[in-house]
Amino acid sequence: MGKENVDIACVSLRRLILKGLPSLNNFCSGKSCLKFPLLERVAVSKCPRMEIFSEGNTSTPSLRK
């Protein structure tokens, strides 16, 4: 039996800061769909092993460059 993929929604999250996580490879290892409708800022620092945020689809309509 394989893993079930589900939608994950963080409806109130506006900022996500990942700092000083040397063992972190990714934020979400499954192929789940991540939804962050209000996310405006993402900062990742000192996470040398991180190569990918998520293997699944990620929706961030409020995130800008």
PyMOL Python script that loads the backbone (N, CA, C, O; Angstrom):
from pymol import cmd

cmd.read_pdbstr("""\
ATOM      1  N   MET A   1       0.844  -1.179   0.000  1.00  0.00           N
ATOM      2  CA  MET A   1       0.000   0.000   0.000  1.00  0.00           C
ATOM      3  C   MET A   1       0.891   1.244   0.000  1.00  0.00           C
ATOM      4  O   MET A   1       1.776   1.355   0.848  1.00  0.00           O
ATOM      5  N   GLY A   2       0.681   2.182  -0.927  1.00  0.00           N
ATOM      6  CA  GLY A   2       1.490   3.387  -1.040  1.00  0.00           C
ATOM      7  C   GLY A   2       0.980   4.503  -0.151  1.00  0.00           C
ATOM      8  O   GLY A   2      -0.077   4.402   0.473  1.00  0.00           O
ATOM      9  N   LYS A   3       1.760   5.567  -0.113  1.00  0.00           N
ATOM     10  CA  LYS A   3       1.358   6.735   0.660  1.00  0.00           C
ATOM     11  C   LYS A   3       0.189   7.424  -0.021  1.00  0.00           C
ATOM     12  O   LYS A   3       0.130   7.511  -1.247  1.00  0.00           O
ATOM     13  N   GLU A   4      -0.736   7.912   0.788  1.00  0.00           N
ATOM     14  CA  GLU A   4      -1.846   8.685   0.241  1.00  0.00           C
ATOM     15  C   GLU A   4      -1.440  10.156   0.240  1.00  0.00           C
ATOM     16  O   GLU A   4      -0.965  10.675   1.250  1.00  0.00           O
ATOM     17  N   ASN A   5      -1.625  10.814  -0.877  1.00  0.00           N
ATOM     18  CA  ASN A   5      -1.305  12.231  -0.975  1.00  0.00           C
ATOM     19  C   ASN A   5      -2.552  13.042  -0.680  1.00  0.00           C
ATOM     20  O   ASN A   5      -3.630  12.760  -1.203  1.00  0.00           O
ATOM     21  N   VAL A   6      -2.395  14.046   0.159  1.00  0.00           N
ATOM     22  CA  VAL A   6      -3.510  14.891   0.549  1.00  0.00           C
ATOM     23  C   VAL A   6      -3.146  16.349   0.300  1.00  0.00           C
ATOM     24  O   VAL A   6      -1.970  16.696   0.189  1.00  0.00           O
ATOM     25  N   ASP A   7      -4.160  17.192   0.214  1.00  0.00           N
ATOM     26  CA  ASP A   7      -3.927  18.625   0.127  1.00  0.00           C
ATOM     27  C   ASP A   7      -3.647  19.150   1.528  1.00  0.00           C
ATOM     28  O   ASP A   7      -4.339  18.792   2.482  1.00  0.00           O
ATOM     29  N   ILE A   8      -2.643  19.989   1.648  1.00  0.00           N
ATOM     30  CA  ILE A   8      -2.294  20.606   2.920  1.00  0.00           C
ATOM     31  C   ILE A   8      -2.448  22.107   2.735  1.00  0.00           C
ATOM     32  O   ILE A   8      -1.784  22.702   1.887  1.00  0.00           O
ATOM     33  N   ALA A   9      -3.324  22.722   3.530  1.00  0.00           N
ATOM     34  CA  ALA A   9      -3.578  24.153   3.410  1.00  0.00           C
ATOM     35  C   ALA A   9      -3.203  24.865   4.705  1.00  0.00           C
ATOM     36  O   ALA A   9      -3.682  24.512   5.782  1.00  0.00           O
ATOM     37  N   CYS A  10      -2.353  25.858   4.587  1.00  0.00           N
ATOM     38  CA  CYS A  10      -1.974  26.712   5.718  1.00  0.00           C
ATOM     39  C   CYS A  10      -2.598  28.073   5.426  1.00  0.00           C
ATOM     40  O   CYS A  10      -1.935  28.971   4.907  1.00  0.00           O
ATOM     41  N   VAL A  11      -3.859  28.215   5.760  1.00  0.00           N
ATOM     42  CA  VAL A  11      -4.649  29.363   5.307  1.00  0.00           C
ATOM     43  C   VAL A  11      -4.299  30.684   5.984  1.00  0.00           C
ATOM     44  O   VAL A  11      -4.630  31.742   5.448  1.00  0.00           O
ATOM     45  N   SER A  12      -3.642  30.660   7.142  1.00  0.00           N
ATOM     46  CA  SER A  12      -3.309  31.903   7.845  1.00  0.00           C
ATOM     47  C   SER A  12      -1.829  32.265   7.791  1.00  0.00           C
ATOM     48  O   SER A  12      -1.444  33.346   8.237  1.00  0.00           O
ATOM     49  N   LEU A  13      -1.002  31.388   7.258  1.00  0.00           N
ATOM     50  CA  LEU A  13       0.446  31.609   7.256  1.00  0.00           C
ATOM     51  C   LEU A  13       0.829  32.737   6.301  1.00  0.00           C
ATOM     52  O   LEU A  13       0.504  32.697   5.115  1.00  0.00           O
ATOM     53  N   ARG A  14       1.527  33.746   6.836  1.00  0.00           N
ATOM     54  CA  ARG A  14       1.963  34.879   6.024  1.00  0.00           C
ATOM     55  C   ARG A  14       3.472  34.891   5.797  1.00  0.00           C
ATOM     56  O   ARG A  14       3.947  35.374   4.769  1.00  0.00           O
ATOM     57  N   ARG A  15       4.231  34.353   6.768  1.00  0.00           N
ATOM     58  CA  ARG A  15       5.689  34.305   6.656  1.00  0.00           C
ATOM     59  C   ARG A  15       6.176  32.915   7.040  1.00  0.00           C
ATOM     60  O   ARG A  15       5.671  32.307   7.984  1.00  0.00           O
ATOM     61  N   LEU A  16       7.156  32.421   6.305  1.00  0.00           N
ATOM     62  CA  LEU A  16       7.783  31.135   6.594  1.00  0.00           C
ATOM     63  C   LEU A  16       9.290  31.354   6.588  1.00  0.00           C
ATOM     64  O   LEU A  16       9.871  31.714   5.564  1.00  0.00           O
ATOM     65  N   ILE A  17       9.915  31.133   7.738  1.00  0.00           N
ATOM     66  CA  ILE A  17      11.352  31.321   7.867  1.00  0.00           C
ATOM     67  C   ILE A  17      11.969  30.003   8.320  1.00  0.00           C
ATOM     68  O   ILE A  17      11.637  29.485   9.387  1.00  0.00           O
ATOM     69  N   LEU A  18      12.863  29.469   7.506  1.00  0.00           N
ATOM     70  CA  LEU A  18      13.587  28.236   7.813  1.00  0.00           C
ATOM     71  C   LEU A  18      15.054  28.618   7.940  1.00  0.00           C
ATOM     72  O   LEU A  18      15.682  29.008   6.955  1.00  0.00           O
ATOM     73  N   LYS A  19      15.604  28.509   9.141  1.00  0.00           N
ATOM     74  CA  LYS A  19      16.969  28.983   9.382  1.00  0.00           C
ATOM     75  C   LYS A  19      17.709  28.006  10.294  1.00  0.00           C
ATOM     76  O   LYS A  19      17.175  27.563  11.311  1.00  0.00           O
ATOM     77  N   GLY A  20      18.931  27.681   9.922  1.00  0.00           N
ATOM     78  CA  GLY A  20      19.776  26.848  10.762  1.00  0.00           C
ATOM     79  C   GLY A  20      19.275  25.426  10.924  1.00  0.00           C
ATOM     80  O   GLY A  20      19.279  24.880  12.028  1.00  0.00           O
ATOM     81  N   LEU A  21      18.841  24.825   9.819  1.00  0.00           N
ATOM     82  CA  LEU A  21      18.338  23.450   9.828  1.00  0.00           C
ATOM     83  C   LEU A  21      19.243  22.604   8.934  1.00  0.00           C
ATOM     84  O   LEU A  21      18.891  22.336   7.785  1.00  0.00           O
ATOM     85  N   PRO A  22      20.400  22.181   9.439  1.00  0.00           N
ATOM     86  CA  PRO A  22      21.394  21.516   8.598  1.00  0.00           C
ATOM     87  C   PRO A  22      20.975  20.161   8.037  1.00  0.00           C
ATOM     88  O   PRO A  22      21.562  19.702   7.058  1.00  0.00           O
ATOM     89  N   SER A  23      19.988  19.518   8.621  1.00  0.00           N
ATOM     90  CA  SER A  23      19.557  18.198   8.135  1.00  0.00           C
ATOM     91  C   SER A  23      18.317  18.263   7.246  1.00  0.00           C
ATOM     92  O   SER A  23      17.876  17.238   6.726  1.00  0.00           O
ATOM     93  N   LEU A  24      17.758  19.442   7.069  1.00  0.00           N
ATOM     94  CA  LEU A  24      16.524  19.580   6.287  1.00  0.00           C
ATOM     95  C   LEU A  24      16.805  19.375   4.801  1.00  0.00           C
ATOM     96  O   LEU A  24      17.596  20.108   4.207  1.00  0.00           O
ATOM     97  N   ASN A  25      16.155  18.375   4.203  1.00  0.00           N
ATOM     98  CA  ASN A  25      16.300  18.100   2.768  1.00  0.00           C
ATOM     99  C   ASN A  25      15.219  18.790   1.955  1.00  0.00           C
ATOM    100  O   ASN A  25      15.478  19.283   0.857  1.00  0.00           O
ATOM    101  N   ASN A  26      14.008  18.825   2.494  1.00  0.00           N
ATOM    102  CA  ASN A  26      12.875  19.466   1.833  1.00  0.00           C
ATOM    103  C   ASN A  26      11.825  19.803   2.883  1.00  0.00           C
ATOM    104  O   ASN A  26      11.870  19.293   4.003  1.00  0.00           O
ATOM    105  N   PHE A  27      10.887  20.657   2.518  1.00  0.00           N
ATOM    106  CA  PHE A  27       9.833  21.057   3.441  1.00  0.00           C
ATOM    107  C   PHE A  27       8.732  20.007   3.481  1.00  0.00           C
ATOM    108  O   PHE A  27       8.177  19.727   4.543  1.00  0.00           O
ATOM    109  N   CYS A  28       8.418  19.431   2.337  1.00  0.00           N
ATOM    110  CA  CYS A  28       7.385  18.393   2.246  1.00  0.00           C
ATOM    111  C   CYS A  28       7.905  17.292   1.328  1.00  0.00           C
ATOM    112  O   CYS A  28       8.126  17.518   0.138  1.00  0.00           O
ATOM    113  N   SER A  29       8.100  16.101   1.887  1.00  0.00           N
ATOM    114  CA  SER A  29       8.705  15.019   1.108  1.00  0.00           C
ATOM    115  C   SER A  29       7.705  14.251   0.250  1.00  0.00           C
ATOM    116  O   SER A  29       8.108  13.529  -0.662  1.00  0.00           O
ATOM    117  N   GLY A  30       6.423  14.390   0.520  1.00  0.00           N
ATOM    118  CA  GLY A  30       5.421  13.699  -0.283  1.00  0.00           C
ATOM    119  C   GLY A  30       5.018  14.502  -1.497  1.00  0.00           C
ATOM    120  O   GLY A  30       5.539  15.594  -1.725  1.00  0.00           O
ATOM    121  N   LYS A  31       4.104  13.978  -2.269  1.00  0.00           N
ATOM    122  CA  LYS A  31       3.623  14.678  -3.460  1.00  0.00           C
ATOM    123  C   LYS A  31       2.301  15.389  -3.179  1.00  0.00           C
ATOM    124  O   LYS A  31       1.511  15.635  -4.090  1.00  0.00           O
ATOM    125  N   SER A  32       2.071  15.714  -1.910  1.00  0.00           N
ATOM    126  CA  SER A  32       0.861  16.426  -1.524  1.00  0.00           C
ATOM    127  C   SER A  32       0.857  17.822  -2.127  1.00  0.00           C
ATOM    128  O   SER A  32       1.913  18.388  -2.410  1.00  0.00           O
ATOM    129  N   CYS A  33      -0.324  18.369  -2.318  1.00  0.00           N
ATOM    130  CA  CYS A  33      -0.479  19.729  -2.815  1.00  0.00           C
ATOM    131  C   CYS A  33      -0.472  20.674  -1.615  1.00  0.00           C
ATOM    132  O   CYS A  33      -1.303  20.550  -0.715  1.00  0.00           O
ATOM    133  N   LEU A  34       0.469  21.618  -1.607  1.00  0.00           N
ATOM    134  CA  LEU A  34       0.563  22.593  -0.527  1.00  0.00           C
ATOM    135  C   LEU A  34      -0.099  23.887  -0.973  1.00  0.00           C
ATOM    136  O   LEU A  34       0.159  24.385  -2.069  1.00  0.00           O
ATOM    137  N   LYS A  35      -0.957  24.425  -0.112  1.00  0.00           N
ATOM    138  CA  LYS A  35      -1.652  25.676  -0.434  1.00  0.00           C
ATOM    139  C   LYS A  35      -1.368  26.701   0.658  1.00  0.00           C
ATOM    140  O   LYS A  35      -1.659  26.475   1.833  1.00  0.00           O
ATOM    141  N   PHE A  36      -0.800  27.826   0.253  1.00  0.00           N
ATOM    142  CA  PHE A  36      -0.475  28.926   1.152  1.00  0.00           C
ATOM    143  C   PHE A  36      -1.108  30.195   0.572  1.00  0.00           C
ATOM    144  O   PHE A  36      -0.396  30.999  -0.030  1.00  0.00           O
ATOM    145  N   PRO A  37      -2.402  30.399   0.731  1.00  0.00           N
ATOM    146  CA  PRO A  37      -3.074  31.514   0.062  1.00  0.00           C
ATOM    147  C   PRO A  37      -2.622  32.905   0.508  1.00  0.00           C
ATOM    148  O   PRO A  37      -2.715  33.847  -0.278  1.00  0.00           O
ATOM    149  N   LEU A  38      -2.136  33.066   1.741  1.00  0.00           N
ATOM    150  CA  LEU A  38      -1.732  34.382   2.234  1.00  0.00           C
ATOM    151  C   LEU A  38      -0.224  34.549   2.386  1.00  0.00           C
ATOM    152  O   LEU A  38       0.233  35.599   2.836  1.00  0.00           O
ATOM    153  N   LEU A  39       0.550  33.542   2.023  1.00  0.00           N
ATOM    154  CA  LEU A  39       2.000  33.590   2.204  1.00  0.00           C
ATOM    155  C   LEU A  39       2.612  34.714   1.374  1.00  0.00           C
ATOM    156  O   LEU A  39       2.460  34.753   0.153  1.00  0.00           O
ATOM    157  N   GLU A  40       3.312  35.635   2.060  1.00  0.00           N
ATOM    158  CA  GLU A  40       3.921  36.784   1.396  1.00  0.00           C
ATOM    159  C   GLU A  40       5.441  36.733   1.398  1.00  0.00           C
ATOM    160  O   GLU A  40       6.090  37.370   0.569  1.00  0.00           O
ATOM    161  N   ARG A  41       6.009  35.972   2.335  1.00  0.00           N
ATOM    162  CA  ARG A  41       7.474  35.961   2.452  1.00  0.00           C
ATOM    163  C   ARG A  41       7.973  34.574   2.835  1.00  0.00           C
ATOM    164  O   ARG A  41       7.417  33.923   3.719  1.00  0.00           O
ATOM    165  N   VAL A  42       9.028  34.134   2.158  1.00  0.00           N
ATOM    166  CA  VAL A  42       9.716  32.886   2.481  1.00  0.00           C
ATOM    167  C   VAL A  42      11.204  33.207   2.563  1.00  0.00           C
ATOM    168  O   VAL A  42      11.767  33.829   1.661  1.00  0.00           O
ATOM    169  N   ALA A  43      11.831  32.778   3.647  1.00  0.00           N
ATOM    170  CA  ALA A  43      13.270  32.963   3.808  1.00  0.00           C
ATOM    171  C   ALA A  43      13.878  31.634   4.226  1.00  0.00           C
ATOM    172  O   ALA A  43      13.416  30.998   5.173  1.00  0.00           O
ATOM    173  N   VAL A  44      14.916  31.223   3.514  1.00  0.00           N
ATOM    174  CA  VAL A  44      15.620  29.982   3.826  1.00  0.00           C
ATOM    175  C   VAL A  44      17.104  30.320   3.920  1.00  0.00           C
ATOM    176  O   VAL A  44      17.695  30.835   2.971  1.00  0.00           O
ATOM    177  N   SER A  45      17.699  30.025   5.073  1.00  0.00           N
ATOM    178  CA  SER A  45      19.132  30.267   5.227  1.00  0.00           C
ATOM    179  C   SER A  45      19.745  29.213   6.140  1.00  0.00           C
ATOM    180  O   SER A  45      19.100  28.699   7.054  1.00  0.00           O
ATOM    181  N   LYS A  46      20.989  28.912   5.868  1.00  0.00           N
ATOM    182  CA  LYS A  46      21.745  27.925   6.644  1.00  0.00           C
ATOM    183  C   LYS A  46      21.041  26.572   6.684  1.00  0.00           C
ATOM    184  O   LYS A  46      20.976  25.917   7.724  1.00  0.00           O
ATOM    185  N   CYS A  47      20.518  26.170   5.531  1.00  0.00           N
ATOM    186  CA  CYS A  47      19.909  24.850   5.331  1.00  0.00           C
ATOM    187  C   CYS A  47      20.645  24.206   4.150  1.00  0.00           C
ATOM    188  O   CYS A  47      20.082  24.099   3.060  1.00  0.00           O
ATOM    189  N   PRO A  48      21.893  23.779   4.353  1.00  0.00           N
ATOM    190  CA  PRO A  48      22.744  23.359   3.241  1.00  0.00           C
ATOM    191  C   PRO A  48      22.271  22.129   2.475  1.00  0.00           C
ATOM    192  O   PRO A  48      22.670  21.945   1.325  1.00  0.00           O
ATOM    193  N   ARG A  49      21.453  21.299   3.060  1.00  0.00           N
ATOM    194  CA  ARG A  49      21.000  20.087   2.368  1.00  0.00           C
ATOM    195  C   ARG A  49      19.698  20.298   1.599  1.00  0.00           C
ATOM    196  O   ARG A  49      19.299  19.436   0.816  1.00  0.00           O
ATOM    197  N   MET A  50      19.045  21.413   1.807  1.00  0.00           N
ATOM    198  CA  MET A  50      17.756  21.638   1.155  1.00  0.00           C
ATOM    199  C   MET A  50      17.957  21.855  -0.337  1.00  0.00           C
ATOM    200  O   MET A  50      18.675  22.760  -0.762  1.00  0.00           O
ATOM    201  N   GLU A  51      17.305  21.000  -1.125  1.00  0.00           N
ATOM    202  CA  GLU A  51      17.411  21.093  -2.579  1.00  0.00           C
ATOM    203  C   GLU A  51      16.076  21.423  -3.225  1.00  0.00           C
ATOM    204  O   GLU A  51      16.036  22.022  -4.300  1.00  0.00           O
ATOM    205  N   ILE A  52      14.990  21.039  -2.580  1.00  0.00           N
ATOM    206  CA  ILE A  52      13.658  21.251  -3.147  1.00  0.00           C
ATOM    207  C   ILE A  52      12.690  21.549  -2.006  1.00  0.00           C
ATOM    208  O   ILE A  52      12.795  20.962  -0.929  1.00  0.00           O
ATOM    209  N   PHE A  53      11.758  22.453  -2.240  1.00  0.00           N
ATOM    210  CA  PHE A  53      10.776  22.794  -1.212  1.00  0.00           C
ATOM    211  C   PHE A  53       9.759  21.672  -1.060  1.00  0.00           C
ATOM    212  O   PHE A  53       9.493  21.219   0.054  1.00  0.00           O
ATOM    213  N   SER A  54       9.190  21.224  -2.174  1.00  0.00           N
ATOM    214  CA  SER A  54       8.178  20.168  -2.150  1.00  0.00           C
ATOM    215  C   SER A  54       8.187  19.427  -3.480  1.00  0.00           C
ATOM    216  O   SER A  54       8.453  20.016  -4.528  1.00  0.00           O
ATOM    217  N   GLU A  55       7.895  18.139  -3.431  1.00  0.00           N
ATOM    218  CA  GLU A  55       7.810  17.347  -4.662  1.00  0.00           C
ATOM    219  C   GLU A  55       6.450  17.510  -5.338  1.00  0.00           C
ATOM    220  O   GLU A  55       6.310  17.229  -6.528  1.00  0.00           O
ATOM    221  N   GLY A  56       5.461  17.958  -4.594  1.00  0.00           N
ATOM    222  CA  GLY A  56       4.118  18.143  -5.139  1.00  0.00           C
ATOM    223  C   GLY A  56       3.904  19.575  -5.605  1.00  0.00           C
ATOM    224  O   GLY A  56       4.833  20.383  -5.596  1.00  0.00           O
ATOM    225  N   ASN A  57       2.695  19.881  -6.006  1.00  0.00           N
ATOM    226  CA  ASN A  57       2.342  21.235  -6.423  1.00  0.00           C
ATOM    227  C   ASN A  57       2.250  22.145  -5.207  1.00  0.00           C
ATOM    228  O   ASN A  57       1.827  21.721  -4.131  1.00  0.00           O
ATOM    229  N   THR A  58       2.646  23.387  -5.387  1.00  0.00           N
ATOM    230  CA  THR A  58       2.577  24.375  -4.314  1.00  0.00           C
ATOM    231  C   THR A  58       1.885  25.617  -4.855  1.00  0.00           C
ATOM    232  O   THR A  58       2.266  26.156  -5.893  1.00  0.00           O
ATOM    233  N   SER A  59       0.860  26.061  -4.132  1.00  0.00           N
ATOM    234  CA  SER A  59       0.110  27.250  -4.529  1.00  0.00           C
ATOM    235  C   SER A  59       0.425  28.388  -3.558  1.00  0.00           C
ATOM    236  O   SER A  59       0.176  28.276  -2.358  1.00  0.00           O
ATOM    237  N   THR A  60       0.977  29.492  -4.091  1.00  0.00           N
ATOM    238  CA  THR A  60       1.322  30.669  -3.286  1.00  0.00           C
ATOM    239  C   THR A  60       0.903  31.938  -4.037  1.00  0.00           C
ATOM    240  O   THR A  60       1.766  32.687  -4.494  1.00  0.00           O
ATOM    241  N   PRO A  61      -0.392  32.192  -4.172  1.00  0.00           N
ATOM    242  CA  PRO A  61      -0.848  33.317  -4.988  1.00  0.00           C
ATOM    243  C   PRO A  61      -0.430  34.699  -4.478  1.00  0.00           C
ATOM    244  O   PRO A  61      -0.387  35.642  -5.268  1.00  0.00           O
ATOM    245  N   SER A  62      -0.121  34.849  -3.193  1.00  0.00           N
ATOM    246  CA  SER A  62       0.264  36.154  -2.643  1.00  0.00           C
ATOM    247  C   SER A  62       1.767  36.377  -2.610  1.00  0.00           C
ATOM    248  O   SER A  62       2.222  37.476  -2.292  1.00  0.00           O
ATOM    249  N   LEU A  63       2.541  35.350  -2.935  1.00  0.00           N
ATOM    250  CA  LEU A  63       4.001  35.448  -2.890  1.00  0.00           C
ATOM    251  C   LEU A  63       4.519  36.159  -4.136  1.00  0.00           C
ATOM    252  O   LEU A  63       4.167  35.814  -5.264  1.00  0.00           O
ATOM    253  N   ARG A  64       5.359  37.155  -3.902  1.00  0.00           N
ATOM    254  CA  ARG A  64       5.957  37.921  -5.003  1.00  0.00           C
ATOM    255  C   ARG A  64       7.469  37.850  -4.894  1.00  0.00           C
ATOM    256  O   ARG A  64       8.001  37.540  -3.828  1.00  0.00           O
ATOM    257  N   LYS A  65       8.166  38.135  -5.986  1.00  0.00           N
ATOM    258  CA  LYS A  65       9.638  38.160  -5.985  1.00  0.00           C
ATOM    259  C   LYS A  65      10.144  39.328  -5.185  1.00  0.00           C
ATOM    260  O   LYS A  65      11.355  39.518  -5.068  1.00  0.00           O
TER     261      LYS A  65
END
""", "prot")
cmd.dss("prot")
cmd.show_as("cartoon", "prot")
cmd.util.cbc("prot")
cmd.orient("prot")
